[in-house]
């Protein structure tokens, strides 16, 4: 393959179904670059972000196995906005660098760059030729997240309130996947967009 493949940004609110959509795009042949997965790798035991995080926050946010204690860090970030900013200052440059490396080396017709905060991030937005938003009603988001995580309604709503609004996310979309139905309905929409994105390579 000659040249860099087109990069499609995929985003959506928590519980919208980004992972299911990304998995389907991967099944169809896209190279998926997932910023959340990169963040997990960076903060796993031995990950490149562990020592900078230890220096910034102390051993109490690191598990006995040497990974980031996500529960403690999440609580700290919610209680102290400056702590969240310090964590982001460590992680975000590393995530951007690794995602760019993966995009550059992808061997596929196109890259699906999965970023939960894609719209809010000018850096990630600038990399993408198109933005596809996975969307569903907020009530559906809440029920899905509660079912998979055990969080309360209020906790899920707090996470959603910290994200860009559904209205603004949809306004920034080039393409929209309605994931208010079942997986079969999601797959039909992904497959249709896949055919469109294949044509970007030769455009």
Order of alpha helices (4+ residues) and beta strands (2+ residues): beta-alpha-beta-alpha-alpha-alpha-alpha-beta-alpha-beta-alpha-alpha-alpha-beta-alpha
